[in-house]
Structures are given as C-alpha cells and as structure tokens.
Amino acid sequence: MLTKKSDLEKRQLPSVFTNVSPHGVNLQYDSLELCKKNAKLRHSLNEIYVLSFDTVMKLIDDVRVHIGSLYKVCEGVAMLDMVLSTCCWLKLAYVFRVLYKSR
C-alpha cells in the first residue's frame, strides 16, 4: 500500500504494517494479512490459468476433427459473397447485354 508522508504527519504506522520503505514522497508498506491474501489470489489465478489452458486445448482438439468441413463452409460463404457483390455491381452499373435478333 502507498501513503503520502504528509498524510501521516508525525504519527507512526501501527505495528501491524511491515516492510515500511520510503519512495519519494510516499511510504510503501505491507501487512502479513495482505501478503497471505495476495498469495491465495496468485494461487487461485494460477489454477484458473491451468484449467482454462486444458479447456482450450480440448476445444482445439474437437475443432481439428471438423476443420475440413469448416474450410468448405468458408469457401461457400466466399463464393456467395462474390456472387452477391457481382449482382449488386451489375444492378448499380446499368450494364446490359445486347441481343441480336434476325428480322
């Protein structure tokens, strides 16, 4: 935790706080309770990382089986997009086809 030296004026910090060190105009300090809670939080965060990594790896393995189908779907969507773009361009560009008829 950080506290400005001017906020404390001439009072002393309670003995509960440890590792008191000055950093410019601030004082940095810890307490045993905060250190314990911080260690628990780090441990929980590491467990979350491990569990999420396992979940992501399982998901990747499941998706790999169907990657060929997904590729074909992407190709189909790209083809539909190209056809739609061409149709929109033809509609806006007033392009016409000349028909030759015999009389």
N, C-alpha and C positions, 0 to 999 in steps of 0.2 A: 504494500500500500504506500501511497505517497501523500505527504502532508507538507504544507509550506511551514518553514521555520517560524515565520511571523505569526502564524495561527496559534502556535504553542506558547508564544511569548517566552516567559521564563519558567514555565511548568515543565515537569519531567514526564516522559511517557510512562504509562503503567508497566510493571514488570512482566506482564503477560506478553509484551512485544519483544521479539528477539531480532537479531541481525539488523540493528539500527545503524544506518550509514547515511552520511550527508551526500547529496547530489546537487550541487549548486545551491539554489535557494530552497530546495526540498529535502525532506527526510524520507528515506525508504526503510520500511520495516516489515516484518512478518510476525505471525504468531504460530504456535505449534498447531492449533486447531485449523488455521487456514492451510498450513502445509499438508496436514492429513487429508483435508477435503480436496486439495489440489491433486494429491497423489491418487485418490479414489477416482477423481474425474479423468485423469490421464489413463488410468487402468480401464475405466469404462469406455473411453474413446478408442483405445487400442482394441478392445473386444468388438466394438462396433465396426472398426476397420476390417478385422479378420472375418466377421460374419458377412459383411457386405461384399468382401472380395470373393468369398465362397459362393455367395448367391449370384454375383455377376459371372463368375466362371461357369456355373451350371447353366445360366441363361445363354451364354455364348455357345456352350456345347449343344444346347437344344436348338439354337438358331442355325448352327452349322449344318445340321441334318437337312434343313429345308432351304439352303442357300440357292440351290439351282432353281427352285420354284420362284423364289423371291426375285432372282435375276430375270426370269421370263416375265414376271409381272411388271418389273421396271421397264423392260423393253416394250411391253404392250402399252403402258402408260405413255412412254415417249412417242410411240407411233401415233397414238390418239392425239397427243398434243400437236404433233407435226401436221396431221390431217386437219385439225381444228384451226390451226394457225393459217394454213393454206386457204381454207374455206373463208375465213374472216378477211384475208387479204384479197381474195377474188371478189368478195362482196363489196369491199370498200374501193377497190381499184377500177371498178366498172370494166372489167375485162370481158370481152365477148368473143365468141367463136363464129367465124364466117362459114356460112353454109352455102355450098354451091349446088344450085338446082338446074336441071336441064329444062328448057322450055318446051 
